[in-house]
C-alpha cells in the first residue's frame, strides 16, 4: 500500500512540472510546401567513395578554403539544405531563405562570428545570433550538430515550439523521389519573376517561349551511378512545362543553341568531348539532358583545371558599353585622387666661360757660332 501511494505521489509531482520541450529537427525549420530548394548529401558522397576521389584532386585546395570560412571540416558535414519562399509585395517579389546544416560532429564557429558579424540574443534556452548585414536575419546553433540560418521571426517561432512539417511541394518531390544515388539537387520555381527565372532567361537568351507556356520548374541533379567499385557521376538538367506543346519545343531548341555557344568558347575545348556525350530525352512534360561525367576524380580534376578559364570567359561576356563606362569612371576617380603636380621654379643657368690660355712665345733658335782663323 505504501509503495502504491509513493507512485501516486511521484506521478502527481511529475504532472506539475513543466514539460520538457523537444529540440526541433532540421526539417521543422523549413517552409511548408516549399517549391525552390538546393541540397547536398555529404554522407552519401562519403559512403559511395565519391568524396575520397574528389579530395584527391586540385579541388582539395578549394575545399580547404571553404573549411576555414565554415569553421568546421567538411568531413563533419552530413547534409546542407537551402529552401526559398516567395512573397508578393505590391509589384515586387521578395524571397526568403532558410538554410539548415546537419553534421555528425560539433560544427564549431564560423569565421563570420569571429569577425563580429553576429550579435547574440536569447530566445528561451537558445542563443540566437543576429546578422548585422542582413536585417531580420539570424543564425542559431540548435544543437552542436545542427546549425540553422533564416528570418528571425521564423527561427523564434520554431524554437518556441510552433509545429511545422517542413515538407516539400509535390513538384519538388517528383524531382527527387525514387532517384537512386542522388547526391545533390537544385530545384527552381520559375513561375515568379525572381532570381531562378532571371537566371534561366540569361542562360537561354534565344528561347522563344509562348507567353502562356514558359517553363514552370528547372532541376539539376547530381547522381552516383555504376558499380560500387567503379562509381560514375551523372549530371542531369530538367526543364518542366505545364503541357507538352510549343513551349517544350522552344526549350529544347534554346538549350541546343546554348550548348553550341559553349562549344565555340576556346577555353572550354577541354570539355568538348564531354559535351558530345550529352543525351536528350523527353518524359511527358519534362525535357531532360543527361551527361555521364565519368569517375569522380576525373570530373573533379577537370572542374578544378577549368574553373579559372570559365570565370575568365564569363567576365569577357560583359557588354562593351558597360566596360567603357566602368573604365571611364575608374579613370575619373583616379584623376581626382592624383595630387596636383607642383610647379617647379625655373633654375637660372649660369654659363661660365674661360678665356683660352695665351700661346707661349716660341723660343728662338740659337744662332750658329763661327770662329775666326788667325795667321
Rosetta blueprint (number, residue, H / E / L):
1 X L
2 X H
3 X H
4 X H
5 X H
6 X H
7 X H
8 X H
9 X H
10 X H
11 X H
12 X H
13 X H
14 X H
15 X H
16 X H
17 X L
18 X L
19 X L
20 X L
21 X L
22 X L
23 X L
24 X L
25 X L
26 X L
27 X H
28 X H
29 X H
30 X L
31 X L
32 X L
33 X L
34 X E
35 X L
36 X E
37 X E
38 X E
39 X E
40 X E
41 X E
42 X H
43 X H
44 X H
45 X H
46 X H
47 X H
48 X L
49 X L
50 X H
51 X H
52 X H
53 X H
54 X H
55 X L
56 X L
57 X L
58 X L
59 X H
60 X H
61 X H
62 X H
63 X H
64 X H
65 X H
66 X H
67 X H
68 X H
69 X H
70 X H
71 X L
72 X L
73 X L
74 X H
75 X H
76 X H
77 X E
78 X E
79 X E
80 X E
81 X E
82 X E
83 X E
84 X E
85 X E
86 X E
87 X E
88 X E
89 X E
90 X L
91 X L
92 X E
93 X E
94 X E
95 X E
96 X E
97 X E
98 X E
99 X E
100 X E
101 X E
102 X E
103 X E
104 X L
105 X L
106 X L
107 X L
108 X L
109 X L
110 X L
111 X H
112 X H
113 X H
114 X H
115 X L
116 X L
117 X L
118 X E
119 X E
120 X E
121 X E
122 X E
123 X E
124 X L
125 X L
126 X E
127 X E
128 X E
129 X E
130 X E
131 X E
132 X L
133 X L
134 X L
135 X L
136 X L
137 X E
138 X E
139 X E
140 X E
141 X E
142 X E
143 X E
144 X L
145 X L
146 X E
147 X E
148 X E
149 X E
150 X E
151 X E
152 X H
153 X H
154 X H
155 X H
156 X H
157 X H
158 X H
159 X H
160 X L
161 X L
162 X L
163 X L
164 X L
165 X L
166 X L
167 X L
168 X E
169 X L
170 X H
171 X H
172 X H
173 X H
174 X H
175 X H
176 X H
177 X L
178 X L
179 X L
180 X L
181 X L
182 X E
183 X E
184 X E
185 X E
186 X E
187 X E
188 X E
189 X E
190 X L
191 X L
192 X L
193 X L
194 X L
195 X H
196 X H
197 X H
198 X H
199 X H
200 X H
201 X H
202 X H
203 X H
204 X L
205 X L
206 X L
207 X L
208 X L
209 X L
210 X L
211 X L
212 X L
213 X L
214 X L
215 X L
216 X L
217 X E
218 X E
219 X E
220 X E
221 X E
222 X E
223 X E
224 X E
225 X E
226 X E
227 X E
228 X L
229 X L
230 X E
231 X E
232 X E
233 X E
234 X E
235 X E
236 X E
237 X E
238 X E
239 X E
240 X E
241 X L
242 X L
243 X L
244 X L
245 X L
246 X H
247 X H
248 X H
249 X H
250 X H
251 X H
252 X H
253 X H
254 X H
255 X H
256 X H
257 X H
258 X H
259 X H
260 X H
261 X H
262 X H
263 X H
264 X H
265 X L
266 X H
267 X H
268 X H
269 X H
270 X H
271 X H
272 X H
273 X H
274 X H
275 X H
276 X L
277 X L
278 X L
279 X E
280 X E
281 X E
282 X E
283 X E
284 X L
285 X L
286 X E
287 X E
288 X E
289 X E
290 X E
291 X E
292 X E
293 X E
294 X E
295 X E
296 X H
297 X H
298 X H
299 X H
300 X H
301 X H
302 X H
303 X H
304 X H
305 X H
306 X H
307 X H
308 X H
309 X H
310 X H
311 X H
312 X H
313 X H
314 X H
315 X H
316 X L
317 X L
318 X L
319 X L
320 X H
321 X H
322 X H
323 X H
324 X H
325 X H
326 X H
327 X H
328 X H
329 X H
330 X H
331 X H
332 X H
333 X H
334 X H
335 X H
336 X H
337 X H
338 X L
339 X L
340 X L
341 X L
342 X L
343 X L
344 X L
345 X L
346 X L
347 X L
348 X L
349 X L
350 X L
351 X L
352 X L
353 X L
354 X L
355 X L
356 X L
357 X L
358 X L
359 X L
360 X L
361 X L
362 X L
363 X L
364 X L
365 X L
366 X L
367 X L
368 X L
369 X L
370 X L
371 X L
372 X L
373 X L
374 X L
375 X L
